[in-house]
Amino acid sequence: MSLRPTVDFLLHDWLKVESLQSRERFADHSRETFDAVLDTCERIAREKYAPFNRLVDTQEPHFDGEKVTLPQATHEAYKAYAESGMLSAAQDYEIGGMQLPYTVEAAANAFFAMASVSIGSGMLTSGNANLLMVHGTELQKKVFALNEFSGRFSGTMCLSEPQAGSSLSDVMTRATPDGADFEADPLGARYRLKGNKMWISSGEHELSENIIHLVLAKIPDANGQLVPGVKGISLFIVPKKLVGTDGQLTGERNDVALAGLNHKCGWRGTTNTLLNFGEGKYPVRGEAGGGLDGAGSGAVGYLVGQPGEGLKCMFHMMNEARIGVGMAATMLGMAGYYASLDYAKNRPQGRPSGAGGKDASRPQVRIIEHADIKRMLLAQKAYSEGALALALYCARLVDEQHTGTAQDADVARLLLEVLTPIVKSFPSEWCLEANSLAIQIHGGYGYTRDFPVEQYWRDNRLNMIHEGTHGIQAMDLLGRKVLMENGRGLQLLAERMLATAAKAESAWAPEAAALRDALKQIGQATQQAWAGAEPAQALANAVPYLQAFGHTVIAWIWLDVAASLGQDDTPAAQGRRAACRYFYRYELPKIGAWLNVVKSRDPTCADLPEDAF
Ligand SMILES: Cc1cc2nc3c(=O)[nH]c(=O)nc-3n(C[C@H](O)[C@H](O)[C@H](O)COP(=O)(O)OP(=O)(O)OC[C@H]3O[C@@H](n4cnc5c(N)ncnc54)[C@H](O)[C@@H]3O)c2cc1C
């Protein structure tokens, strides 16, 4: 079973991605160039990633107090990915990029996520560099971003702290000006950072020549106090090893120390670190210091953008990062689907129910012949392929936002605002459920490490936690996204859903009616949740709202996919129609229960006193 035909169908038959060639930025591209990128990524994923997925799970990163050791396979995968040019795929030709549409880039990266999400491709590095291309100075772009795009340096995102995860306004890392001439540094206003950053992915390793940390920290006010709230947060480039203006390492180790590795449930091929900034393990340029705290110590960092705008800069990358997380969850769902489909086709067990079913002299059937196994396979397909379609749809909106007319770009921006919590959270929850079903299909074997499905589940369990937990995504959706700009994003989404329902009317009348009804329910629930309510009441059931919203979005996506199939009667088209029907019959009706508690602002959970738990 190969992913490629599904990707090709979604990109070309459904999303008509070649139409992007009419944009000046993509004029040199064609089906051939898109295919060449997908071919390359599919090959590297098959050769350098897939065979080592189990190895990186069992040979966890090891820290000897000085260096972190990763398996050789990870080094080779990193090198092959960097050499493929994918780190700078979306960038301009002049700086060595491919000017590839993000839709194709996202599709190409899907192959790595399916082969070994744990080894990782370059999401953090390219995300870090992309941010600098937007918010950095010319020299910051040249010295840091370009070296990340080539794979010479790698990147991290350092937001979380031990005491500040969901609530980033509580970060305590301090950044103080480094000497009287701190603003004169050509690499950007120079500060000294002190603090601890928790959970930092790829925070320490020997894969690249240098690691460029993007760190959120607060600049104390004139009284030495940290400014409360997100307005006090600024963004800094903190290289592990200091770099000159020519991009060469100066030979000085910056004061960023690995306090320890986190030992995770899954995704073990990627290091996850607690980093201490400026604790004095690697004193650096001590004589040049003189920060306001008087120490002249701390990790050297260069301001990106304006003071106080750090979170805004970080959020610039969030849409793509969240599509990336959703895509990772989706591809783990797909991986489990393919593995369990293969298993179900080969495992003989039991006999058909009905006449003669108890006759042990008859041969056993393969489990794919049992209705319940088919149900679990179709559920996985409906969740995972639906989520993949949504991720590519959102990626196409990113391209529209970047290259469409001003009006289309604005529509795409708003649609992305509303869809981003869904593209991140639907796969995180339901492709995880898909992985659970993949284990179930394997029976006891699925619960052992002899088959890959338990690892897929463990790897996928992260996705509801990082890049904004499920609960935080839900509050973002109900508390902000559906309300912003007087609900215009929700209205634009509703228009697209209604257009799909109209298009599908003739061949899919019951589904089109169900979609219209679901949309009406979402609209009513949104209004009733907020009708005169305090935010605490309205948001108390934000997660059921997110679940209902996500199911409505995926129902819409499936109907749109199904309506695009026309008269196609190949097995692939039959499978897609069945997945659509499955979603409308088994999944969409769930939204009623989810929305009831939203509409009534049900206080069962919120009002229960702690003692009663
Ligand atoms: C493997 C891994 C990799 C990571 N990689 C990175 C990285 O590279 N860079 C980085 O900066 N961070 C990273 N993170 C951190 C991740 O983003 C945080 O774990 C996440 O934001 C949650 O923060 P927390 O763990 O402190 O949990 P908490 O914020 O303490 O949340 C605990 C629970 O409380 C809920 N909760 C919190 N606040 C509220 C609220 N106001 N209302 C309702 N419920 C609430 C949450 O939804 C959650 O269920 C990573 C985490 C992991 C596990």
The ligand as an ORCA input file, in Angstrom:
! r2SCAN-3c Opt
* xyz 0 1
  C       7.911     16.127     23.500
  C       7.651     17.586     23.652
  C       8.250     18.479     22.781
  C       8.087     19.849     22.968
  N       8.784     20.726     22.188
  C       8.794     22.041     22.509
  C       9.671     22.959     21.868
  O      10.427     22.590     20.972
  N       9.667     24.249     22.270
  C       8.857     24.697     23.265
  O       8.907     25.872     23.587
  N       8.012     23.857     23.906
  C       7.966     22.550     23.551
  N       7.124     21.675     24.198
  C       6.308     22.183     25.283
  C       4.828     22.147     24.995
  O       4.487     23.149     24.088
  C       4.123     22.272     26.356
  O       4.265     21.020     27.001
  C       2.684     22.665     26.231
  O       2.579     23.978     25.786
  C       1.938     22.523     27.556
  O       2.635     23.116     28.595
  P       2.886     22.305     29.978
  O       3.515     21.016     29.602
  O       3.584     23.196     30.887
  O       1.439     21.976     30.481
  P       0.464     22.974     31.256
  O       0.439     24.291     30.564
  O       0.791     22.938     32.692
  O      -0.934     22.266     31.002
  C      -1.365     21.126     31.754
  C      -2.834     20.903     31.440
  O      -3.585     22.040     31.887
  C      -4.365     22.556     30.813
  N      -4.436     24.007     30.943
  C      -3.406     24.867     31.087
  N      -3.859     26.121     31.144
  C      -5.187     26.066     31.017
  C      -6.234     27.033     30.989
  N      -5.963     28.328     31.086
  N      -7.509     26.601     30.848
  C      -7.794     25.293     30.719
  N      -6.851     24.332     30.734
  C      -5.565     24.714     30.880
  C      -3.655     22.140     29.543
  O      -4.537     22.098     28.430
  C      -3.125     20.771     29.940
  O      -4.108     19.795     29.729
  C       7.240     20.306     23.989
  C       6.591     19.392     24.824
  C       6.799     18.049     24.673
  C       6.131     17.090     25.623
*
